[in-house]
Amino acid sequence: MKIQDNSKLIFIGDSISDFERARPCGEGLFGGIGKSYVGLVDGLLRTTYPASHIRVINMGTSGNTTRDLKARWQTDVLDLHPDWLGILIGINDVWRQFDCPFMTELHVGLEEYEANLTDLIEQTLPTLKGLILMTPYFMEPNRSDPMRARMDQYGAVVKRLAEKYGAILVDLQSAFDDYFRYYHPDSINWDRIHPDIVGHTLIAREILKQLDYQW
């Protein structure tokens, strides 16, 4: 597996990562890591690779955009000194353009999204052993749907940056599209954004696949 022994792996993002994680850091007793894919990744790493002592921390915060990540990057990433970092952000950057169309001050356009994400990567990359970039997604198979089409543009930014900076790319939109060949999106979410346990398992599986996880 790509993650080295005794590594600290932090996941940061929005509500998809958050899912009731503890504050200030999502780890520890009583379900502190939350109920998202982060907890599934932690459980699978700890049970399959118990001797590796990989520490997983959830720093997702519901509602966040890349602007919000920039505001808390120092305390929630840099000060925690991760060895590996996983970033899943962009859904709200897009979503606010559709659910709050008149509140333009909340909208994070494509150019700003790329600039924000580039800044976060460049601040952190020199101190990391590994970076994981996940594409934002919309659980809508119809690619001509306006929000799906916009989300694909933001996902393309993540793909370019992963290639540019040598990060591990986890293409979540593609993974969900494959799943929806067999099941309707309503079977694993209620708003085409927030997954149930099946959706979170899909995310965790895709991350671990790219890390060369072996049962």
Backbone hydrogen bonds in HBPLUS format (Angstrom, degrees):
<---DONOR---> <-ACCEPTOR-->    atom                        ^
c    i                          cat <-CA-CA->   ^        H-A-AA   ^      H-
h    n   atom  resd res      DA  || num        DHA   H-A  angle D-A-AA Bond
n    s   type  num  typ     dist DA aas  dist angle  dist       angle   num
A0002-LYS N   A0211-LEU O   2.98 MM 209  5.31 168.6  1.99 149.1 152.2     1
A0006-ASN N   A0052-SER O   2.64 MM  46  5.88 171.1  1.65 177.9 174.7     2
A0055-ARG N   A0007-SER O   2.90 MM  48  6.28 159.6  1.94 164.0 166.4     3
A0083-ASP N   A0008-LYS O   2.90 MM  75  5.18 150.6  1.99 136.7 146.5     4
A0084-TRP N   A0008-LYS O   3.01 MM  76  6.24 167.3  2.03 154.6 153.9     5
A0009-LEU N   A0055-ARG O   2.69 MM  46  5.95 167.9  1.70 167.7 172.2     6
A0057-ILE N   A0009-LEU O   2.92 MM  48  6.32 153.0  1.99 155.4 160.5     7
A0010-ILE N   A0084-TRP O   3.03 MM  74  6.37 164.4  2.06 148.2 147.7     8
A0086-GLY N   A0010-ILE O   2.77 MM  76  6.16 161.2  1.81 158.4 163.1     9
A0011-PHE N   A0057-ILE O   2.99 MM  46  6.36 162.7  2.02 170.5 176.1    10
A0059-MET N   A0011-PHE O   2.75 MM  48  5.87 165.0  1.78 174.8 178.7    11
A0012-ILE N   A0086-GLY O   2.90 MM  74  6.30 160.4  1.93 169.4 174.7    12
A0088-LEU N   A0012-ILE O   3.13 MM  76  6.50 164.0  2.16 161.6 166.6    13
A0061-THR N   A0013-GLY O   3.01 MM  48  6.26 160.5  2.05 127.3 128.8    14
A0017-SER N   A0014-ASP O   3.13 MM   3  5.68 138.2  2.31 111.7 121.2    15
A0018-ASP N   A0014-ASP O   2.98 MM   4  6.13 166.0  2.00 149.9 154.5    16
A0035-LYS N   A0019-PHE O   2.84 MM  16  5.28 161.3  1.87 149.0 154.8    17
A0022-ALA N   A0032-GLY O   2.73 MM  10  4.52 170.9  1.74 135.5 136.1    18
A0027-GLU N   A0025-CYS O   3.03 MM   2  5.91 124.2  2.35 110.5  94.7    19
A0026-GLY N   A0058-ASN O   3.02 MM  32  4.43 133.5  2.25 144.8 148.8    20
A0058-ASN N   A0026-GLY O   2.97 MM  32  4.43 168.4  1.99 126.3 130.1    21
A0032-GLY N   A0029-LEU O   3.20 MM   3  5.60 132.1  2.45 106.6 118.2    22
A0034-GLY N   A0031-GLY O   2.94 MM   3  5.61 165.2  1.96 123.6 128.6    23
A0039-GLY N   A0036-SER O   3.14 MM   3  5.72 128.0  2.43 113.0 122.3    24
A0041-VAL N   A0037-TYR O   2.88 MM   4  6.14 159.7  1.92 154.8 159.5    25
A0042-ASP N   A0038-VAL O   2.96 MM   4  6.20 161.4  1.99 148.8 154.2    26
A0043-GLY N   A0039-GLY O   2.90 MM   4  6.07 164.0  1.92 147.4 151.6    27
A0044-LEU N   A0040-LEU O   3.00 MM   4  6.14 162.3  2.03 150.7 155.0    28
A0045-LEU N   A0041-VAL O   2.93 MM   4  6.06 160.9  1.97 151.6 157.2    29
A0046-ARG N   A0042-ASP O   2.93 MM   4  6.02 164.1  1.95 152.9 157.7    30
A0047-THR N   A0043-GLY O   3.06 MM   4  6.09 146.5  2.17 139.4 147.7    31
A0048-THR N   A0044-LEU O   2.98 MM   4  5.84 155.2  2.04 142.4 149.2    32
A0049-TYR N   A0045-LEU O   2.85 MM   4  5.41 151.0  1.93 137.2 145.9    33
A0052-SER N   A0049-TYR O   3.02 MM   3  5.47 157.0  2.07 114.9 122.3    34
A0064-ASN N   A0061-THR O   3.25 MM   3  5.94 157.0  2.31 142.7 143.3    35
A0069-LEU N   A0065-THR O   3.10 MM   4  6.50 154.8  2.16 149.6 156.8    36
A0070-LYS N   A0066-THR O   3.06 MM   4  6.27 156.4  2.11 145.3 150.7    37
A0071-ALA N   A0067-ARG O   3.18 MM   4  6.52 149.7  2.28 144.2 151.9    38
A0072-ARG N   A0068-ASP O   3.25 MM   4  6.56 138.2  2.43 144.7 154.8    39
A0072-ARG N   A0069-LEU O   3.18 MM   3  5.34 133.0  2.41  99.6 111.6    40
A0073-TRP N   A0069-LEU O   2.86 MM   4  5.57 107.4  2.40 148.1 164.4    41
A0076-ASP N   A0072-ARG O   2.88 MM   4  5.77 162.1  1.91 159.7 165.8    42
A0077-VAL N   A0073-TRP O   2.92 MM   4  5.27 132.1  2.16 136.1 140.1    43
A0078-LEU N   A0073-TRP O   3.06 MM   5  6.41 153.9  2.13 152.3 158.5    44
A0079-ASP N   A0074-GLN O   2.76 MM   5  5.83 151.1  1.84 164.1 170.3    45
A0080-LEU N   A0077-VAL O   3.00 MM   3  5.32 142.6  2.15 107.9 119.3    46
A0081-HIS N   A0078-LEU O   3.27 MM   3  5.42 158.1  2.32 104.7 111.2    47
A0129-LYS N   A0083-ASP O   2.67 MM  46  5.29 170.1  1.68 151.3 155.0    48
A0130-GLY N   A0083-ASP O   3.32 MM  47  6.76 144.6  2.46 150.5 150.1    49
A0085-LEU N   A0130-GLY O   3.13 MM  45  6.63 149.1  2.23 146.9 155.5    50
A0132-ILE N   A0085-LEU O   2.76 MM  47  6.04 163.7  1.78 161.5 161.7    51
A0087-ILE N   A0132-ILE O   2.90 MM  45  6.27 160.3  1.94 163.6 166.4    52
A0134-MET N   A0087-ILE O   3.01 MM  47  6.12 164.2  2.04 172.8 167.6    53
A0094-VAL N   A0090-GLY O   3.15 MM   4  6.39 146.4  2.27 145.9 152.2    54
A0095-TRP N   A0091-ILE O   2.75 MM   4  5.91 169.7  1.76 152.4 156.1    55
A0096-ARG N   A0092-ASN O   3.15 MM   4  5.77 173.7  2.15 138.6 140.2    56
A0097-GLN N   A0094-VAL O   2.95 MM   3  5.55 143.9  2.08 115.4 126.0    57
A0098-PHE N   A0095-TRP O   2.80 MM   3  5.31 153.6  1.87 115.8 124.5    58
A0099-ASP N   A0095-TRP O   2.85 MM   4  6.11 166.3  1.87 164.4 169.2    59
A0100-CYS N   A0096-ARG O   3.18 MM   4  5.09 140.4  2.34 116.6 124.7    60
A0103-MET N   A0100-CYS O   3.11 MM   3  5.46 145.4  2.23 110.6 120.6    61
A0106-LEU N   A0103-MET O   2.95 MM   3  5.84 167.2  1.96 127.2 131.4    62
A0107-HIS N   A0104-THR O   3.10 MM   3  5.16 152.9  2.18 102.7 111.0    63
A0113-TYR N   A0109-GLY O   2.84 MM   4  6.02 160.4  1.88 156.5 163.0    64
A0114-GLU N   A0110-LEU O   3.04 MM   4  6.29 163.4  2.07 151.2 154.3    65
A0115-ALA N   A0111-GLU O   2.98 MM   4  6.21 158.8  2.02 146.5 152.9    66
A0116-ASN N   A0112-GLU O   2.75 MM   4  5.92 165.7  1.77 158.7 162.2    67
A0117-LEU N   A0113-TYR O   2.97 MM   4  6.10 171.6  1.97 154.0 156.5    68
A0118-THR N   A0114-GLU O   2.90 MM   4  5.93 155.1  1.96 143.6 151.2    69
A0119-ASP N   A0115-ALA O   2.98 MM   4  6.14 157.9  2.03 146.3 151.9    70
A0120-LEU N   A0116-ASN O   3.03 MM   4  6.35 160.4  2.07 152.6 157.4    71
A0121-ILE N   A0117-LEU O   3.00 MM   4  6.19 161.2  2.04 149.1 154.2    72
A0122-GLU N   A0118-THR O   2.92 MM   4  6.10 168.1  1.94 153.6 157.0    73
A0123-GLN N   A0119-ASP O   2.99 MM   4  6.14 145.5  2.12 145.9 154.6    74
A0124-THR N   A0121-ILE O   3.10 MM   3  5.34 129.6  2.36 101.6 114.4    75
A0125-LEU N   A0121-ILE O   2.80 MM   4  5.66 165.6  1.82 167.8 170.2    76
A0127-THR N   A0124-THR O   3.04 MM   3  5.90 154.3  2.10 130.2 136.5    77
A0128-LEU N   A0125-LEU O   3.13 MM   3  5.21 160.9  2.16 110.5 116.4    78
A0168-ILE N   A0131-LEU O   2.83 MM  37  6.14 167.5  1.84 166.4 163.1    79
A0133-LEU N   A0168-ILE O   2.86 MM  35  6.11 164.5  1.89 164.1 169.0    80
A0170-VAL N   A0133-LEU O   2.92 MM  37  6.16 157.1  1.97 156.7 156.6    81
A0135-THR N   A0170-VAL O   3.10 MM  35  6.51 157.2  2.15 157.8 161.2    82
A0140-GLU N   A0138-PHE O   2.67 MM   2  5.53 138.0  1.85 110.3  96.2    83
A0139-MET N   A0192-ARG O   2.99 MM  53  4.59 168.5  2.00 141.5 139.3    84
A0145-ASP N   A0142-ASN O   3.10 MM   3  5.64 163.6  2.12 114.8 120.1    85
A0149-ALA N   A0145-ASP O   2.84 MM   4  6.02 164.8  1.86 166.2 171.1    86
A0150-ARG N   A0146-PRO O   3.02 MM   4  6.21 154.2  2.09 142.4 149.2    87
A0151-MET N   A0147-MET O   2.87 MM   4  6.04 158.2  1.92 147.2 153.6    88
A0152-ASP N   A0148-ARG O   2.97 MM   4  6.21 150.8  2.05 149.2 156.5    89
A0153-GLN N   A0150-ARG O   3.04 MM   3  5.19 126.1  2.35  98.4 112.3    90
A0154-TYR N   A0150-ARG O   3.23 MM   4  6.67 151.1  2.32 147.6 154.9    91
A0155-GLY N   A0151-MET O   2.84 MM   4  6.12 152.2  1.92 150.1 158.9    92
A0156-ALA N   A0152-ASP O   2.95 MM   4  6.13 143.5  2.08 139.0 148.0    93
A0157-VAL N   A0153-GLN O   3.29 MM   4  6.66 140.9  2.45 136.2 145.3    94
A0157-VAL N   A0154-TYR O   3.17 MM   3  5.14 125.0  2.48  93.2 106.7    95
A0158-VAL N   A0154-TYR O   3.28 MM   4  6.70 155.3  2.35 145.6 150.7    96
A0159-LYS N   A0155-GLY O   3.03 MM   4  6.38 156.3  2.09 148.9 155.4    97
A0160-ARG N   A0156-ALA O   3.00 MM   4  6.26 157.5  2.05 147.0 152.4    98
A0161-LEU N   A0157-VAL O   2.94 MM   4  6.21 163.0  1.97 155.1 159.7    99
A0162-ALA N   A0158-VAL O   2.87 MM   4  6.02 154.3  1.93 149.7 156.9   100
A0163-GLU N   A0159-LYS O   3.14 MM   4  6.34 158.5  2.18 145.6 150.5   101
A0164-LYS N   A0160-ARG O   2.89 MM   4  6.09 159.1  1.94 148.0 154.6   102
A0165-TYR N   A0161-LEU O   2.92 MM   4  5.98 161.4  1.96 151.0 154.2   103
A0166-GLY N   A0162-ALA O   2.97 MM   4  5.65 110.1  2.48 135.7 148.2   104
A0167-ALA N   A0162-ALA O   2.89 MM   5  4.58 141.9  2.04 133.8 140.4   105
A0175-ALA N   A0171-ASP O   3.21 MM   4  6.49 152.8  2.29 141.3 149.2   106
A0176-PHE N   A0172-LEU O   2.90 MM   4  6.17 161.6  1.93 157.2 160.6   107
A0177-ASP N   A0173-GLN O   2.91 MM   4  6.12 158.8  1.96 148.8 155.4   108
A0178-ASP N   A0174-SER O   2.99 MM   4  6.23 155.0  2.06 147.5 153.2   109
A0179-TYR N   A0175-ALA O   3.14 MM   4  6.42 154.8  2.20 143.4 150.0   110
A0180-PHE N   A0176-PHE O   2.93 MM   4  6.19 151.4  2.01 152.7 160.4   111
A0181-ARG N   A0178-ASP O   3.21 MM   3  5.51 160.8  2.25 106.7 111.5   112
A0182-TYR N   A0179-TYR O   3.03 MM   3  5.89 167.2  2.05 122.2 126.4   113
A0183-TYR N   A0179-TYR O   3.31 MM   4  6.55 148.7  2.42 138.9 147.8   114
A0187-SER N   A0184-HIS O   2.97 MM   3  5.71 162.9  2.00 123.6 129.1   115
A0188-ILE N   A0185-PRO O   3.07 MM   3  5.89 171.0  2.08 126.7 129.1   116
A0196-ASP N   A0188-ILE O   2.78 MM   8  5.27 140.9  1.93 148.2 148.5   117
A0200-HIS N   A0196-ASP O   2.94 MM   4  6.26 161.3  1.97 158.3 164.1   118
A0201-THR N   A0197-ILE O   2.88 MM   4  5.97 148.1  1.98 138.6 147.6   119
A0202-LEU N   A0198-VAL O   2.95 MM   4  6.24 149.3  2.05 144.9 153.3   120
A0203-ILE N   A0199-GLY O   3.04 MM   4  6.40 156.3  2.10 147.1 152.7   121
A0204-ALA N   A0200-HIS O   2.92 MM   4  6.18 167.8  1.93 152.0 155.0   122
A0205-ARG N   A0201-THR O   2.83 MM   4  5.97 159.3  1.88 149.3 155.3   123
A0206-GLU N   A0202-LEU O   3.03 MM   4  6.25 159.6  2.07 149.4 154.1   124
A0207-ILE N   A0203-ILE O   3.06 MM   4  6.35 158.1  2.11 153.4 159.2   125
A0208-LEU N   A0204-ALA O   2.98 MM   4  6.18 174.0  1.98 156.9 158.3   126
A0209-LYS N   A0205-ARG O   2.85 MM   4  5.95 151.9  1.93 148.5 156.8   127
A0210-GLN N   A0206-GLU O   3.22 MM   4  6.40 157.1  2.28 142.4 146.8   128
A0211-LEU N   A0207-ILE O   3.14 MM   4  6.45 125.6  2.45 138.3 153.3   129
A0211-LEU N   A0208-LEU O   3.08 MM   3  4.91 136.1  2.28  92.7 105.5   130
A0213-TYR N   A0208-LEU O   3.03 MM   5  5.23 168.6  2.04 158.0 155.2   131
A0212-ASP N   A0209-LYS O   3.17 MM   3  5.29 161.0  2.21 108.0 111.2   132
